[in-house]
Amino acid sequence: MSANKETPGVLMPRVDHPIILGIVGDSAAGKTTLTRGIAQILGPERVAVICTDDYHKHSRADRPKTGLSALDPLANHIDIMEQHLQLLRQGRPILKPIYNHHGGTLDAPEYVAPKQYIILEGLLGYSSRKLRDCYDVKIYLEPDEKLRYRWKMQRDTGARGYTTEQVAKEMAKREKDSAAFIRPQRTFADIVVNFNPPSDNEAETGKNLNVRLVLRPTLPHPKLNMLLDGREGSGLHLALARDIDGKPVDVLEVYGDISDERARYLEEILWELIPEASHLRSNVGSFTDDKNRKAMSHPLALTQLLITFHMIKAALGEHAI
């Protein structure tokens, strides 16, 4: 990707297809927040965002009749999702279905044209080989389960009009399908993102959360040793570890109490690794908290930048799918 001489600052891809990012995780794992932030960094005009919830087969009213939850692949048009992602990768438009979360209805489809970057976020994005073969970068969100429970309560009782009793009942009902269909997709991710509260403040749900990034060798990650300078209280920790399958991985932890100065220094290092994207330096780490206020998280910012690094490198042709 290089700068267009006629339009300074516009990134021109060196690959012949849109760069596709997958973000998969359980309900209320933070997929939309992460997706929105990355799209803002790259520029909304360059990003098409698709939520896999739109491929539900049944409305909320009809779903109980089927005996299937929305987490079950059988309750979703996986085959159409595969076709659509393949078409977008070829640079062709799709007519995407819409699932309306407010009413739980299946609304009229919308025309989606391919853009330079495509983000597919949702529950079942890695549930088939055909889907997995379409991505350049694959992320799995795995927040602390107690944190995810609080996030789901906040979202569903606030934005979606459920009662706390309804949310608790639904989460308990879905647990079996989460274990059967959602969590096994973790194995296909290049990066596993685990937000978790600090040990001295387990009620934290926002800007002071820590993040633990499991970096698998399926992507050429940047040499992160440059982020470490041996100082006490540096705000992060990098180590070689074993993943849950026993395979070696790098684990980068960024702590929620990292200082503003230290975080800006680390962000600057990551930006310098992708000089082609220097004009994108904005909107990093912002999110809306549980009181609907704009807030900023340094661990979130560094997570977004690392993912953006991989998307830019994929567009440069430096990643092999």
ZADO-1210 file (C-alpha; in nm, 4 decimals, padded with zeros to 6 digits):
<atoms>
<atom x="00.0000" y="00.0000" z="00.0000" code="MET" pos="1"/>
<atom x="00.1411" y="00.3406" z="-00.0858" code="SER" pos="2"/>
<atom x="00.0256" y="00.6993" z="-00.0839" code="ALA" pos="3"/>
<atom x="-00.1685" y="00.8083" z="-00.3886" code="ASN" pos="4"/>
<atom x="00.0166" y="01.1057" z="-00.5436" code="LYS" pos="5"/>
<atom x="-00.3088" y="01.2673" z="-00.6508" code="GLU" pos="6"/>
<atom x="-00.4728" y="01.2234" z="-00.3115" code="THR" pos="7"/>
<atom x="-00.2142" y="01.2632" z="-00.0336" code="PRO" pos="8"/>
<atom x="-00.2612" y="01.0329" z="00.2632" code="GLY" pos="9"/>
<atom x="-00.4889" y="00.7815" z="00.0889" code="VAL" pos="10"/>
<atom x="-00.3579" y="00.4258" z="00.1264" code="LEU" pos="11"/>
<atom x="-00.3499" y="00.2246" z="-00.1932" code="MET" pos="12"/>
<atom x="-00.3500" y="-00.1547" z="-00.1472" code="PRO" pos="13"/>
<atom x="-00.0890" y="-00.3746" z="-00.3118" code="ARG" pos="14"/>
<atom x="-00.3126" y="-00.6810" z="-00.2937" code="VAL" pos="15"/>
<atom x="-00.5967" y="-00.7566" z="-00.5326" code="ASP" pos="16"/>
<atom x="-00.8713" y="-00.8081" z="-00.2759" code="HIS" pos="17"/>
<atom x="-01.0227" y="-00.6252" z="00.0226" code="PRO" pos="18"/>
<atom x="-00.8499" y="-00.6940" z="00.3544" code="ILE" pos="19"/>
<atom x="-01.0893" y="-00.8916" z="00.5747" code="ILE" pos="20"/>
<atom x="-01.0747" y="-00.8887" z="00.9537" code="LEU" pos="21"/>
<atom x="-01.2737" y="-01.1364" z="01.1626" code="GLY" pos="22"/>
<atom x="-01.3783" y="-01.0534" z="01.5181" code="ILE" pos="23"/>
<atom x="-01.5543" y="-01.3432" z="01.6917" code="VAL" pos="24"/>
<atom x="-01.6671" y="-01.3901" z="02.0497" code="GLY" pos="25"/>
<atom x="-01.9631" y="-01.4724" z="02.2690" code="ASP" pos="26"/>
<atom x="-02.2546" y="-01.2369" z="02.3259" code="SER" pos="27"/>
<atom x="-02.1441" y="-00.9071" z="02.4869" code="ALA" pos="28"/>
<atom x="-01.7739" y="-00.9960" z="02.4596" code="ALA" pos="29"/>
<atom x="-01.6921" y="-00.6465" z="02.3296" code="GLY" pos="30"/>
<atom x="-01.6998" y="-00.7218" z="01.9560" code="LYS" pos="31"/>
<atom x="-01.8919" y="-00.4117" z="01.8521" code="THR" pos="32"/>
<atom x="-01.6761" y="-00.1790" z="02.0641" code="THR" pos="33"/>
<atom x="-01.3551" y="-00.3187" z="01.9183" code="LEU" pos="34"/>
<atom x="-01.4971" y="-00.3173" z="01.5648" code="THR" pos="35"/>
<atom x="-01.6215" y="00.0399" z="01.5904" code="ARG" pos="36"/>
<atom x="-01.2860" y="00.1615" z="01.7164" code="GLY" pos="37"/>
<atom x="-01.0836" y="-00.0086" z="01.4427" code="ILE" pos="38"/>
<atom x="-01.3225" y="00.1231" z="01.1762" code="ALA" pos="39"/>
<atom x="-01.2790" y="00.4745" z="01.3145" code="GLN" pos="40"/>
<atom x="-00.9002" y="00.4424" z="01.3016" code="ILE" pos="41"/>
<atom x="-00.8977" y="00.3183" z="00.9421" code="LEU" pos="42"/>
<atom x="-01.1674" y="00.5645" z="00.8368" code="GLY" pos="43"/>
<atom x="-01.5356" y="00.4733" z="00.7981" code="PRO" pos="44"/>
<atom x="-01.5214" y="00.5555" z="00.4272" code="GLU" pos="45"/>
<atom x="-01.2659" y="00.2754" z="00.3795" code="ARG" pos="46"/>
<atom x="-01.4381" y="00.0111" z="00.5955" code="VAL" pos="47"/>
<atom x="-01.7467" y="-00.2062" z="00.5463" code="ALA" pos="48"/>
<atom x="-01.8696" y="-00.3600" z="00.8731" code="VAL" pos="49"/>
<atom x="-02.0877" y="-00.6706" z="00.8713" code="ILE" pos="50"/>
<atom x="-02.2470" y="-00.8293" z="01.1786" code="CYS" pos="51"/>
<atom x="-02.3064" y="-01.2020" z="01.1511" code="THR" pos="52"/>
<atom x="-02.6240" y="-01.1644" z="01.3614" code="ASP" pos="53"/>
<atom x="-02.7839" y="-01.0443" z="01.0385" code="ASP" pos="54"/>
<atom x="-02.7709" y="-01.4023" z="00.9118" code="TYR" pos="55"/>
<atom x="-03.0100" y="-01.5377" z="01.1781" code="HIS" pos="56"/>
<atom x="-03.2740" y="-01.7556" z="01.0142" code="LYS" pos="57"/>
<atom x="-03.5544" y="-01.6779" z="01.2586" code="HIS" pos="58"/>
<atom x="-03.7055" y="-01.3752" z="01.4250" code="SER" pos="59"/>
<atom x="-03.6978" y="-01.3527" z="01.8037" code="ARG" pos="60"/>
<atom x="-04.0666" y="-01.4441" z="01.8161" code="ALA" pos="61"/>
<atom x="-04.0228" y="-01.7520" z="01.5959" code="ASP" pos="62"/>
<atom x="-03.6980" y="-01.8811" z="01.7480" code="ARG" pos="63"/>
<atom x="-03.8587" y="-02.0568" z="02.0510" code="PRO" pos="64"/>
<atom x="-04.0638" y="-02.2697" z="01.8125" code="LYS" pos="65"/>
<atom x="-03.7448" y="-02.4134" z="01.6619" code="THR" pos="66"/>
<atom x="-03.5828" y="-02.5173" z="01.9885" code="GLY" pos="67"/>
<atom x="-03.2595" y="-02.3572" z="01.8660" code="LEU" pos="68"/>
<atom x="-03.0714" y="-02.0628" z="02.0122" code="SER" pos="69"/>
<atom x="-02.9142" y="-01.7903" z="01.7979" code="ALA" pos="70"/>
<atom x="-02.5733" y="-01.9396" z="01.8864" code="LEU" pos="71"/>
<atom x="-02.6458" y="-02.2614" z="01.6985" code="ASP" pos="72"/>
<atom x="-02.5162" y="-02.2660" z="01.3387" code="PRO" pos="73"/>
<atom x="-02.8387" y="-02.4423" z="01.2383" code="LEU" pos="74"/>
<atom x="-03.0276" y="-02.1257" z="01.3346" code="ALA" pos="75"/>
<atom x="-02.8167" y="-01.9168" z="01.0974" code="ASN" pos="76"/>
<atom x="-02.7695" y="-01.8951" z="00.7212" code="HIS" pos="77"/>
<atom x="-02.4038" y="-01.9985" z="00.7331" code="ILE" pos="78"/>
<atom x="-02.4074" y="-02.0952" z="00.3649" code="ASP" pos="79"/>
<atom x="-02.5236" y="-01.7482" z="00.2604" code="ILE" pos="80"/>
<atom x="-02.2657" y="-01.5899" z="00.4914" code="MET" pos="81"/>
<atom x="-01.9973" y="-01.7972" z="00.3164" code="GLU" pos="82"/>
<atom x="-02.1192" y="-01.6878" z="-00.0271" code="GLN" pos="83"/>
<atom x="-02.1307" y="-01.3235" z="00.0755" code="HIS" pos="84"/>
<atom x="-01.7827" y="-01.3197" z="00.2267" code="LEU" pos="85"/>
<atom x="-01.6403" y="-01.4900" z="-00.0815" code="GLN" pos="86"/>
<atom x="-01.8117" y="-01.2339" z="-00.3064" code="LEU" pos="87"/>
<atom x="-01.6802" y="-00.9424" z="-00.1019" code="LEU" pos="88"/>
<atom x="-01.3291" y="-01.0864" z="-00.1136" code="ARG" pos="89"/>
<atom x="-01.3627" y="-01.0911" z="-00.4926" code="GLN" pos="90"/>
<atom x="-01.4585" y="-00.7235" z="-00.4842" code="GLY" pos="91"/>
<atom x="-01.8250" y="-00.7834" z="-00.5613" code="ARG" pos="92"/>
<atom x="-02.1278" y="-00.6360" z="-00.3784" code="PRO" pos="93"/>
<atom x="-02.3845" y="-00.8276" z="-00.1762" code="ILE" pos="94"/>
<atom x="-02.7450" y="-00.7882" z="-00.0682" code="LEU" pos="95"/>
<atom x="-02.7074" y="-00.8458" z="00.3051" code="LYS" pos="96"/>
<atom x="-02.9974" y="-00.9508" z="00.5333" code="PRO" pos="97"/>
<atom x="-03.0687" y="-00.7486" z="00.8475" code="ILE" pos="98"/>
<atom x="-03.1606" y="-00.8720" z="01.1940" code="TYR" pos="99"/>
<atom x="-03.3146" y="-00.5905" z="01.3976" code="ASN" pos="100"/>
<atom x="-03.1982" y="-00.6285" z="01.7596" code="HIS" pos="101"/>
<atom x="-03.4504" y="-00.3763" z="01.8902" code="HIS" pos="102"/>
<atom x="-03.7542" y="-00.5715" z="01.7799" code="GLY" pos="103"/>
<atom x="-03.5933" y="-00.9063" z="01.7051" code="GLY" pos="104"/>
<atom x="-03.7320" y="-00.8903" z="01.3516" code="THR" pos="105"/>
<atom x="-03.5900" y="-00.9783" z="01.0100" code="LEU" pos="106"/>
<atom x="-03.5893" y="-00.6514" z="00.8165" code="ASP" pos="107"/>
<atom x="-03.5385" y="-00.5712" z="00.4490" code="ALA" pos="108"/>
<atom x="-03.1875" y="-00.6466" z="00.3192" code="PRO" pos="109"/>
<atom x="-02.9352" y="-00.3754" z="00.2359" code="GLU" pos="110"/>
<atom x="-02.6860" y="-00.3326" z="-00.0460" code="TYR" pos="111"/>
<atom x="-02.3242" y="-00.3561" z="00.0714" code="VAL" pos="112"/>
<atom x="-02.0404" y="-00.2637" z="-00.1621" code="ALA" pos="113"/>
<atom x="-01.6898" y="-00.3936" z="-00.0942" code="PRO" pos="114"/>
<atom x="-01.4422" y="-00.1448" z="00.0489" code="LYS" pos="115"/>
<atom x="-01.0693" y="-00.1498" z="00.1084" code="GLN" pos="116"/>
<atom x="-01.1230" y="-00.3101" z="00.4507" code="TYR" pos="117"/>
<atom x="-01.4056" y="-00.5387" z="00.5632" code="ILE" pos="118"/>
<atom x="-01.4738" y="-00.6308" z="00.9252" code="ILE" pos="119"/>
<atom x="-01.6977" y="-00.9298" z="00.9930" code="LEU" pos="120"/>
<atom x="-01.7943" y="-00.9415" z="01.3598" code="GLU" pos="121"/>
<atom x="-02.0248" y="-01.1742" z="01.5472" code="GLY" pos="122"/>
<atom x="-02.0852" y="-01.5113" z="01.7030" code="LEU" pos="123"/>
<atom x="-02.0099" y="-01.7614" z="01.4274" code="LEU" pos="124"/>
<atom x="-01.7574" y="-01.6054" z="01.1915" code="GLY" pos="125"/>
<atom x="-01.5137" y="-01.8993" z="01.2106" code="TYR" pos="126"/>
<atom x="-01.7734" y="-02.1770" z="01.2178" code="SER" pos="127"/>
<atom x="-01.6850" y="-02.3184" z="00.8746" code="SER" pos="128"/>
<atom x="-01.3676" y="-02.3732" z="00.6732" code="ARG" pos="129"/>
<atom x="-01.5023" y="-02.1633" z="00.3845" code="LYS" pos="130"/>
<atom x="-01.5473" y="-01.8673" z="00.6183" code="LEU" pos="131"/>
<atom x="-01.2068" y="-01.9085" z="00.7814" code="ARG" pos="132"/>
<atom x="-01.0331" y="-01.9181" z="00.4440" code="ASP" pos="133"/>
<atom x="-01.1578" y="-01.5671" z="00.3621" code="CYS" pos="134"/>
<atom x="-00.9876" y="-01.3762" z="00.6458" code="TYR" pos="135"/>
<atom x="-00.6532" y="-01.2001" z="00.6471" code="ASP" pos="136"/>
<atom x="-00.6604" y="-01.1470" z="01.0252" code="VAL" pos="137"/>
<atom x="-00.8655" y="-01.3395" z="01.2826" code="LYS" pos="138"/>
<atom x="-00.9384" y="-01.2125" z="01.6358" code="ILE" pos="139"/>
<atom x="-01.1192" y="-01.3957" z="01.9157" code="TYR" pos="140"/>
<atom x="-01.2543" y="-01.1990" z="02.2117" code="LEU" pos="141"/>
<atom x="-01.2444" y="-01.3869" z="02.5413" code="GLU" pos="142"/>
<atom x="-01.3126" y="-01.1460" z="02.8298" code="PRO" pos="143"/>
<atom x="-01.3277" y="-01.2615" z="03.1905" code="ASP" pos="144"/>
<atom x="-01.6668" y="-01.4360" z="03.2215" code="GLU" pos="145"/>
<atom x="-01.7813" y="-01.2264" z="03.5182" code="LYS" pos="146"/>
<atom x="-01.6920" y="-00.9160" z="03.3197" code="LEU" pos="147"/>
<atom x="-01.8825" y="-01.0409" z="03.0158" code="ARG" pos="148"/>
<atom x="-02.1852" y="-01.1053" z="03.2391" code="TYR" pos="149"/>
<atom x="-02.1758" y="-00.7446" z="03.3622" code="ARG" pos="150"/>
<atom x="-02.1291" y="-00.6116" z="03.0103" code="TRP" pos="151"/>
<atom x="-02.4287" y="-00.8126" z="02.8867" code="LYS" pos="152"/>
<atom x="-02.6434" y="-00.6926" z="03.1751" code="MET" pos="153"/>
<atom x="-02.5510" y="-00.3315" z="03.1021" code="GLN" pos="154"/>
<atom x="-02.6178" y="-00.3630" z="02.7295" code="ARG" pos="155"/>
<atom x="-02.9327" y="-00.5741" z="02.7271" code="ASP" pos="156"/>
<atom x="-03.1104" y="-00.3929" z="03.0097" code="THR" pos="157"/>
<atom x="-03.0068" y="-00.0551" z="02.8709" code="GLY" pos="158"/>
<atom x="-03.0038" y="-00.0654" z="02.4904" code="ALA" pos="159"/>
<atom x="-03.2283" y="-00.3664" z="02.4311" code="ARG" pos="160"/>
<atom x="-03.4971" y="-00.3277" z="02.6973" code="GLY" pos="161"/>
<atom x="-03.4634" y="-00.6592" z="02.8800" code="TYR" pos="162"/>
<atom x="-03.5041" y="-00.7041" z="03.2546" code="THR" pos="163"/>
<atom x="-03.2145" y="-00.8352" z="03.4652" code="THR" pos="164"/>
<atom x="-03.4098" y="-01.1560" z="03.5245" code="GLU" pos="165"/>
<atom x="-03.4554" y="-01.2095" z="03.1501" code="GLN" pos="166"/>
<atom x="-03.0854" y="-01.1544" z="03.0805" code="VAL" pos="167"/>
<atom x="-02.9750" y="-01.3916" z="03.3572" code="ALA" pos="168"/>
<atom x="-03.2169" y="-01.6597" z="03.2380" code="LYS" pos="169"/>
<atom x="-03.1060" y="-01.6225" z="02.8755" code="GLU" pos="170"/>
<atom x="-02.7354" y="-01.6479" z="02.9628" code="MET" pos="171"/>
<atom x="-02.7945" y="-01.9639" z="03.1653" code="ALA" pos="172"/>
<atom x="-03.0007" y="-02.1116" z="02.8820" code="LYS" pos="173"/>
<atom x="-02.7297" y="-02.0346" z="02.6252" code="ARG" pos="174"/>
<atom x="-02.4364" y="-02.1713" z="02.8243" code="GLU" pos="175"/>
<atom x="-02.4501" y="-02.5140" z="02.6611" code="LYS" pos="176"/>
<atom x="-02.4461" y="-02.3644" z="02.3103" code="ASP" pos="177"/>
<atom x="-02.1690" y="-02.1209" z="02.4054" code="SER" pos="178"/>
<atom x="-01.9531" y="-02.4158" z="02.5029" code="ALA" pos="179"/>
<atom x="-02.0501" y="-02.6181" z="02.1957" code="ALA" pos="180"/>
<atom x="-02.0421" y="-02.3571" z="01.9197" code="PHE" pos="181"/>
<atom x="-01.8758" y="-02.0295" z="02.0244" code="ILE" pos="182"/>
<atom x="-01.5714" y="-02.1123" z="02.2383" code="ARG" pos="183"/>
<atom x="-01.4286" y="-02.3807" z="02.0045" code="PRO" pos="184"/>
<atom x="-01.3718" y="-02.1025" z="01.7469" code="GLN" pos="185"/>
<atom x="-01.0963" y="-01.9650" z="01.9707" code="ARG" pos="186"/>
<atom x="-00.8577" y="-02.2200" z="01.8227" code="THR" pos="187"/>
<atom x="-00.8722" y="-02.0523" z="01.4796" code="PHE" pos="188"/>
<atom x="-00.7745" y="-01.7013" z="01.5930" code="ALA" pos="189"/>
<atom x="-00.4411" y="-01.5332" z="01.5263" code="ASP" pos="190"/>
<atom x="-00.4868" y="-01.3171" z="01.8371" code="ILE" pos="191"/>
<atom x="-00.6957" y="-01.3939" z="02.1463" code="VAL" pos="192"/>
<atom x="-00.8002" y="-01.0789" z="02.3369" code="VAL" pos="193"/>
<atom x="-00.8797" y="-01.1157" z="02.7065" code="ASN" pos="194"/>
<atom x="-00.9994" y="-00.8067" z="02.8924" code="PHE" pos="195"/>
<atom x="-01.0036" y="-00.8583" z="03.2682" code="ASN" pos="196"/>
<atom x="-01.0463" y="-00.6435" z="03.5801" code="PRO" pos="197"/>
<atom x="-00.7490" y="-00.5649" z="03.8046" code="PRO" pos="198"/>
<atom x="-00.7190" y="-00.7853" z="04.1126" code="SER" pos="199"/>
<atom x="-00.7778" y="-00.4902" z="04.3459" code="ASP" pos="200"/>
<atom x="-01.0930" y="-00.3727" z="04.1637" code="ASN" pos="201"/>
<atom x="-01.2964" y="-00.6651" z="04.0328" code="GLU" pos="202"/>
<atom x="-01.5972" y="-00.4389" z="03.9729" code="ALA" pos="203"/>
<atom x="-01.4115" y="-00.2452" z="03.6997" code="GLU" pos="204"/>
<atom x="-01.5823" y="-00.2650" z="03.3586" code="THR" pos="205"/>
<atom x="-01.4251" y="00.0218" z="03.1642" code="GLY" pos="206"/>
<atom x="-01.1089" y="00.2227" z="03.1125" code="LYS" pos="207"/>
<atom x="-00.9043" y="00.0622" z="03.3914" code="ASN" pos="208"/>
<atom x="-00.9421" y="-00.2951" z="03.2639" code="LEU" pos="209"/>
<atom x="-00.6273" y="-00.4923" z="03.1861" code="ASN" pos="210"/>
<atom x="-00.5873" y="-00.6752" z="02.8559" code="VAL" pos="211"/>
<atom x="-00.4026" y="-01.0010" z="02.7892" code="ARG" pos="212"/>
<atom x="-00.3168" y="-01.0646" z="02.4236" code="LEU" pos="213"/>
<atom x="-00.2303" y="-01.4177" z="02.3148" code="VAL" pos="214"/>
<atom x="-00.0235" y="-01.3761" z="01.9982" code="LEU" pos="215"/>
<atom x="-00.0066" y="-01.6918" z="01.7915" code="ARG" pos="216"/>
<atom x="00.2645" y="-01.7482" z="01.5282" code="PRO" pos="217"/>
<atom x="00.0023" y="-01.7655" z="01.2519" code="THR" pos="218"/>
<atom x="00.0780" y="-01.3957" z="01.1890" code="LEU" pos="219"/>
<atom x="00.4170" y="-01.2212" z="01.1688" code="PRO" pos="220"/>
<atom x="00.3770" y="-01.0092" z="01.4801" code="HIS" pos="221"/>
<atom x="00.6006" y="-00.7061" z="01.5285" code="PRO" pos="222"/>
<atom x="00.9095" y="-00.7500" z="01.7455" code="LYS" pos="223"/>
<atom x="00.7517" y="-00.6403" z="02.0718" code="LEU" pos="224"/>
<atom x="01.0753" y="-00.6420" z="02.2711" code="ASN" pos="225"/>
<atom x="01.1172" y="-00.2808" z="02.1642" code="MET" pos="226"/>
<atom x="00.8190" y="-00.1962" z="02.3863" code="LEU" pos="227"/>
<atom x="01.0067" y="-00.3071" z="02.6945" code="LEU" pos="228"/>
<atom x="01.2748" y="-00.0938" z="02.8534" code="ASP" pos="229"/>
<atom x="01.3150" y="-00.2740" z="03.1857" code="GLY" pos="230"/>
<atom x="01.1595" y="00.0020" z="03.3929" code="ARG" pos="231"/>
<atom x="00.9538" y="-00.0842" z="03.6988" code="GLU" pos="232"/>
<atom x="00.5855" y="-00.0073" z="03.6599" code="GLY" pos="233"/>
<atom x="00.6150" y="00.0071" z="03.2825" code="SER" pos="234"/>
<atom x="00.2489" y="-00.0861" z="03.2454" code="GLY" pos="235"/>
<atom x="00.2976" y="-00.4017" z="03.0442" code="LEU" pos="236"/>
<atom x="00.4513" y="-00.7469" z="03.0466" code="HIS" pos="237"/>
<atom x="00.5660" y="-00.9694" z="02.7595" code="LEU" pos="238"/>
<atom x="00.6396" y="-01.3389" z="02.8013" code="ALA" pos="239"/>
<atom x="00.6651" y="-01.6661" z="02.6133" code="LEU" pos="240"/>
<atom x="00.3927" y="-01.9005" z="02.7383" code="ALA" pos="241"/>
<atom x="00.1903" y="-02.2098" z="02.6542" code="ARG" pos="242"/>
<atom x="-00.1613" y="-02.1677" z="02.5208" code="ASP" pos="243"/>
<atom x="-00.4456" y="-02.3884" z="02.6433" code="ILE" pos="244"/>
<atom x="-00.3584" y="-02.6391" z="02.3699" code="ASP" pos="245"/>
<atom x="00.0023" y="-02.6527" z="02.4922" code="GLY" pos="246"/>
<atom x="00.1470" y="-02.4716" z="02.1911" code="LYS" pos="247"/>
<atom x="00.3984" y="-02.1870" z="02.2445" code="PRO" pos="248"/>
<atom x="00.2672" y="-01.8326" z="02.2124" code="VAL" pos="249"/>
<atom x="00.3742" y="-01.4824" z="02.3038" code="ASP" pos="250"/>
<atom x="00.1571" y="-01.3161" z="02.5672" code="VAL" pos="251"/>
<atom x="00.1468" y="-00.9378" z="02.5937" code="LEU" pos="252"/>
<atom x="-00.0298" y="-00.7911" z="02.8965" code="GLU" pos="253"/>
<atom x="-00.1182" y="-00.4223" z="02.9189" code="VAL" pos="254"/>
<atom x="-00.2367" y="-00.3014" z="03.2567" code="TYR" pos="255"/>
<atom x="-00.5211" y="-00.0593" z="03.3104" code="GLY" pos="256"/>
<atom x="-00.3129" y="00.1627" z="03.5400" code="ASP" pos="257"/>
<atom x="-00.0494" y="00.2314" z="03.2749" code="ILE" pos="258"/>
<atom x="00.0436" y="00.6005" z="03.2803" code="SER" pos="259"/>
<atom x="-00.0657" y="00.8358" z="03.0015" code="ASP" pos="260"/>
<atom x="00.2980" y="00.9148" z="02.9239" code="GLU" pos="261"/>
<atom x="00.3986" y="00.5503" z="02.8998" code="ARG" pos="262"/>
<atom x="00.0959" y="00.4581" z="02.6898" code="ALA" pos="263"/>
<atom x="00.1602" y="00.7420" z="02.4432" code="ARG" pos="264"/>
<atom x="00.5222" y="00.6270" z="02.4122" code="TYR" pos="265"/>
<atom x="00.4118" y="00.2705" z="02.3302" code="LEU" pos="266"/>
<atom x="00.1474" y="00.3903" z="02.0860" code="GLU" pos="267"/>
<atom x="00.4100" y="00.6001" z="01.9092" code="GLU" pos="268"/>
<atom x="00.6335" y="00.2946" z="01.8654" code="ILE" pos="269"/>
<atom x="00.3478" y="00.0991" z="01.7069" code="LEU" pos="270"/>
<atom x="00.2550" y="00.3887" z="01.4775" code="TRP" pos="271"/>
<atom x="00.6168" y="00.4111" z="01.3599" code="GLU" pos="272"/>
<atom x="00.5955" y="00.0483" z="01.2457" code="LEU" pos="273"/>
<atom x="00.3214" y="00.1435" z="00.9976" code="ILE" pos="274"/>
<atom x="00.4360" y="00.4784" z="00.8509" code="PRO" pos="275"/>
<atom x="00.1996" y="00.4207" z="00.5573" code="GLU" pos="276"/>
<atom x="-00.0867" y="00.4782" z="00.8028" code="ALA" pos="277"/>
<atom x="00.0466" y="00.7921" z="00.9703" code="SER" pos="278"/>
<atom x="-00.2590" y="00.9910" z="00.8587" code="HIS" pos="279"/>
<atom x="-00.4834" y="00.7565" z="01.0627" code="LEU" pos="280"/>
<atom x="-00.3515" y="00.8733" z="01.4026" code="ARG" pos="281"/>
<atom x="-00.6816" y="00.9508" z="01.5709" code="SER" pos="282"/>
<atom x="-00.9750" y="00.7920" z="01.7534" code="ASN" pos="283"/>
<atom x="-00.7561" y="00.5353" z="01.9273" code="VAL" pos="284"/>
<atom x="-00.8901" y="00.3727" z="02.2438" code="GLY" pos="285"/>
<atom x="-01.2201" y="00.5591" z="02.2708" code="SER" pos="286"/>
<atom x="-01.5398" y="00.3866" z="02.3834" code="PHE" pos="287"/>
<atom x="-01.8750" y="00.4597" z="02.5473" code="THR" pos="288"/>
<atom x="-01.8909" y="00.3627" z="02.9152" code="ASP" pos="289"/>
<atom x="-02.1833" y="00.2171" z="03.1122" code="ASP" pos="290"/>
<atom x="-02.3179" y="00.5694" z="03.1752" code="LYS" pos="291"/>
<atom x="-02.3168" y="00.6479" z="02.7999" code="ASN" pos="292"/>
<atom x="-02.0180" y="00.8788" z="02.8355" code="ARG" pos="293"/>
<atom x="-01.7171" y="00.8952" z="02.6050" code="LYS" pos="294"/>
<atom x="-01.4111" y="00.7425" z="02.7702" code="ALA" pos="295"/>
<atom x="-01.0613" y="00.6320" z="02.6741" code="MET" pos="296"/>
<atom x="-00.8722" y="00.3100" z="02.7540" code="SER" pos="297"/>
<atom x="-00.4996" y="00.2682" z="02.6928" code="HIS" pos="298"/>
<atom x="-00.5165" y="-00.1159" z="02.6861" code="PRO" pos="299"/>
<atom x="-00.7962" y="-00.0882" z="02.4283" code="LEU" pos="300"/>
<atom x="-00.5923" y="00.1625" z="02.2258" code="ALA" pos="301"/>
<atom x="-00.2865" y="-00.0627" z="02.2140" code="LEU" pos="302"/>
<atom x="-00.5046" y="-00.3613" z="02.1186" code="THR" pos="303"/>
<atom x="-00.6630" y="-00.1628" z="01.8339" code="GLN" pos="304"/>
<atom x="-00.3233" y="-00.0451" z="01.7115" code="LEU" pos="305"/>
<atom x="-00.1791" y="-00.3953" z="01.7046" code="LEU" pos="306"/>
<atom x="-00.4764" y="-00.5198" z="01.5009" code="ILE" pos="307"/>
<atom x="-00.4531" y="-00.2167" z="01.2710" code="THR" pos="308"/>
<atom x="-00.0817" y="-00.2930" z="01.2215" code="PHE" pos="309"/>
<atom x="-00.1740" y="-00.6378" z="01.0908" code="HIS" pos="310"/>
<atom x="-00.4446" y="-00.5034" z="00.8604" code="MET" pos="311"/>
<atom x="-00.2068" y="-00.2487" z="00.7090" code="ILE" pos="312"/>
<atom x="00.0647" y="-00.5121" z="00.6625" code="LYS" pos="313"/>
<atom x="-00.1883" y="-00.7447" z="00.4996" code="ALA" pos="314"/>
<atom x="-00.2828" y="-00.4656" z="00.2577" code="ALA" pos="315"/>
<atom x="00.0866" y="-00.4197" z="00.1811" code="LEU" pos="316"/>
<atom x="00.0992" y="-00.7853" z="00.0814" code="GLY" pos="317"/>
<atom x="00.3273" y="-00.8714" z="00.3727" code="GLU" pos="318"/>
<atom x="00.0887" y="-01.1296" z="00.5221" code="HIS" pos="319"/>
<atom x="00.0234" y="-01.4661" z="00.3668" code="ALA" pos="320"/>
<atom x="-00.3356" y="-01.5841" z="00.4168" code="ILE" pos="321"/>
</atoms>
